[in-house]
Amino acid sequence: RETRRQMLAYIIRRLIYMIPVLFVVTVVVFSFVELLPGDIVETLIGEEDVEDPEVRKALIEEFGLDQPIYVRYGKWLYRVVQGDLGKSLITRRDVSLELFDRIPATAYLGFAGMLLSMLIAIPLGTLAALKRNSPIDNAVQLFALAGISIPEFWFAIMAIMLISLHLGWLPTSGYTSPIENLRESIEFLILPAIAVGFRQAAYTTRLTRSSMLDEMNKEYVDAARSLGFSEAKVNYKYTLRNAMIPTLTISGLQLADLLGGTVVLEVIFAWPGVGRVIYEAIIQRDYPMIQSGVLVLGFFVVVVNLLVDIAYRWLNPRVELQ
């Protein structure tokens, strides 16, 4: 009961700490977009009418562009806190509706990429540690080095050319909701998930190998062997379990990176996620969409980091709550 109370107090403290972090995120996002080149008035009325003084003045007053930046930030933040993210300059739809329509696709791709990376990395990293300095270990480390070195966009393009265009096994791009058609959805998902998870699998493989080797050198492993436990039980029940604590923690942080870093891959695979809508907004200079899209991704990163901290404490009760 005392442990549960401590955990609850820890979660509450972390939620309170999130407030200044999110505040800083809003400041950075708003300031960054304000510094982007381009003229919002020109975007709204087109280059041919931008010199019309009456139209220009009306739009400047409508969007508060005649006010200091801190005033505009305060009004924007007040609307955001109320859930009003504004309207898209291009579609004239509520930005919140545009983004919430795209969030499931980004989450779907991010979770699939993380799951795929862990299914590849944990067995490979464990095998490499158990076969240390063997040809198997060298091959696994070569795979990990290649995964870290190869740019994601290049790997994605090569995968499309080989698997889709040359072999014809999977579609090159597109998206179908798993609710509408699960089989077709998985066919569209496989290539983007591989592209998203490939680099993460490389990092996780190296981390799993390192964690396993570290645990295998600890005294409790020798003690377990001296008690007559089989090598398989020692390796998989004790060593691997403890080695998974840092691995799962880093994987959670990688999920935050995946959710916020799939912009290029979403564009390549025509995946209708938040990253792609931000890319389109940048091209079209849709400032409210850029601000809100980056803010949503930043919020996801902060929340996932919180969940990772909680999960780490749950996986390793010896960690002191602070």
N, C-alpha and C positions, 0 to 999 in steps of 0.2 A: 504493500500500500504506500509506503514511504517512497519507493522507487517511482511509482506512478505519479505521485505528487511532484516529485522532482522533475520528472519528464514533462509534466504539464507546465510547470513553472518555466522550464527551459524553452518550451515551444512558445509560450507567451512572450518571453524575453526576445526570442528571435523574431517574432512577428513585430514587436515594437521596434527592433533594430532595422526592420525592413522599411519603415517609414522614411527615415532620412536617406536611405539608399535609393528608394524610389523617387524621392524629391530630387536628388542629384541627377538621376536618370532623366527626369523631366526637364531639368535645366539644360543638360547637355543636348538632349534631343531638340529642344526648341531653339537653342542657340545655334546648333549645327545647321538646321534647316534655314534659319534666318540668314546665315552666311553663304548659302548656296547662290551661285550666279543666276541671273535671270530676273525678269520683271513679272510679278504676279498679275499686274494689270494687262500687260501684253498677252499673257497666257489666256486671260479671260475674254478679251475683246478682239484679239488678233492684231497683227502688225499694221493692217491697213487703217484701223480706226484708233490706234493707240494715241495719236496726236490730238484727238478730239478732246479739248480741255474739259467740257462739261461731263462727258462720259468718264473720263479719267478721274475727275474730282469726286464724282459720285461713288465710284468704286473704291477710291482711297478712303473715303469716309466710311463706307460700308464695312470694309475690312480693318478699319482702325489703323491704317498705315501711316496716318498723320500723328499718331501717338508714340511716345517713347517705347522702347523695346520692353522695359520692365512692366509697363502698363499692359501691353499686349500679352506678355507672358502671364501676368496675374489673371487676366480675363480668360486666357486659354486654359490655365490650370484649374480655375474655378469650374469651367465647363467640363473638363476631363473628370474631375472628382465627382461630378453629377452624372457621369456616363455619356456626356455629349461630346463626341469626337469631331463634330462639324460635318460639313458636306464636301463631297469630292468636287473639285473644280471642273472635272471632265464629265463625269456621269451625273452629277447633281444628286446622287443618292447619299444617304447617311453613310459616313465612313465606317461607323460601327457595324452596319449591316454588311458592307463590302468585306470587311475584315473577318467578321464572324462566319461568313460563308466560306472563307478560305482557311480558317484555322484547322478544321478537321483534316483537310488534305495535308497540311504541313505536319500535324501531329502524327498522322497515319504514316507518312514517309519517315519521320524522325524515329518513331518507335520501331518501325520495321528495320531501318538501318542499324539501330543499336542492337536489336535482337539478333540480327544476322551477324553482326560483328562479334558478339559474345559467343554465339554458337560456333564460330570459326576460331576465335582467339583463345578461349579457355582450354579446349582440348589441345590445340597446338602448343600453347605456352606450357601447359602441364607436361605434355610429351617431351618437349624440348628440355625442360628441367630434369625430368627423370632420365633422359638419354644425354646428359650433359657431355659436350665435346665430341659427340658422335656425328656421323654424317646426317642423321635426322635433325639433330640440334643445329647444325650448320645450315641445312636447308630451310628450317623454320626461321632462323635469324636472317637469312637472305630474303625470304618472303617479307618479313617485317621491315627490313631496310628498304625494299622496293616499294612497299606500301606507303612508307613515310615520304619517300623521295618523289614518287610520281604525282603530279598535280591532279586534283580530282576532275577538273574539266577535261583534261586530256584523256584520262582513263575512261570517263563517260563517253567521249566521242569515239574512242577506240572500241569500246564495248558495243556501241550502236552499230558501228561499221562491221564488226565481226559477227556478233550474235544476231543482229536484226537484218542488216542488209546482205551480208554474205551467206549466213546459214539460214536465215528466215525463221528462226525459232520464236522470237518475241517481237511485239510491235515496237517501233522506234520511239514513239511518244504517245501521250494521251493519258486520260484518267477516267476511271469509272468508280463510283462509290461502291464499297463492299456491300452496302445494304441493297443496292439495286441489282448487282450481278457479281457475286463473289469470285467466280472463276475468271471472268474478264478483268475484274479489279486486280487480282493477283498477277495476271499476265502483264498488265501495265505496270505493276508495282516492282516486279523482280529486278529489272535493269536499274531503275533509279535507286532502289534499296541497296543493290550491290555497289553502285557508284558512291552512295552516301556512306555505306558501312566499311568500304575497303580500307580507307586510311585509318578509321577508328579501330578496325580489326588489327591492323599492324601495331598501333600503339598498345592496345590491350594485350596482344600476344607478348610483347616485350615486357610489359608490366607483370603479367601472370608468371612468366618464366622467372623474372627477378624475385618476385614475392615467394614463389615456390622454393627457389634456391636459398633464400634467406630463412625460410621456415625449416627447411631440411637440415640446416646447420644448428638448430637450437637444441637445448638439452632435453626438452620434453619428448623429442623424436627418439633420441637414444633410450630414454626411459621407457617409452612404449615398446621399443624393440626388445629391451631387456625383460619385459614382462611376458614376452612370447607372442605378441600380436603379429599377425602376418604382415608382410611388406605392403600388400594391397590395402589393408585396413589402416596401416600407419599413414600411407601416402594420401589416400582418398578421404578417410574419415577425419583425420586430424590435420595433416599438413595442408591439404588443399582447402579445407574449410577455413583455416586461419589465413591462408594466402588470399582467399577471396574477399576479405574485408577491404584492403586497399583497392583491389581490382574493381569491386562493385562500386566503391566510392567514386573512383575516377570515371567509371562508366556512366554514373549519374551525371557527373560534370560534363562528360562528352555529349550526353543527351541534350543538355542545355546548349552546347555548342552546335549540335546538329539542328535543333529547332531554330537557332538564330543564324545559321551559316549555310543554308541550302539555297540561297538566292540564285547562284549561277547554275546549279544543277536543276532547279525548278524551271529555269528559262530553257536549258538544253532539252529537257524532256517534256516541255510544255505542260508542266505540272501546275495545276491551279491553286497554288498555296500562297501564303503570306509573302514569301520571298519574291515570287514572281510579280505580285501586285505592287510591291515596293519598287521593283525594277521598272515596271511600266509607269509608275508614278514619277520616278526620277526622270525618265525619258520625256514625259509629258509635262513635267514641272507642276505636278499636282501636290502642292505643299501640305495641305491638311492630310492627305493620304500618306505622304512620306512620314510626317511627324507621328501620326497615330500608329502606322505600321511598325516603325522602329520602336515606339513606346511599348506596343504589345509584345514584341519579341524581347525587349529588355525586361518586361514584367515576367515573362516566362522563365528567363534565365535566373532571375532573383528567386522565384518560387521553387524552381527545380533545385537550386543550391540549398534552399531551406530544407526541402525533402531529403536531399542527400545527407545533410548534417543529422537529421533525425534518424534516417536509416542507418547511418554509421554508428550512432549510439545504440540502436537496437541490435545491430549485428555484433557489437563489441561492448558489452555492459561494463567492461573495466575502464572505459573512457570516462573521465571526470566531466560532469556537466558544468559548463561555465556560462 
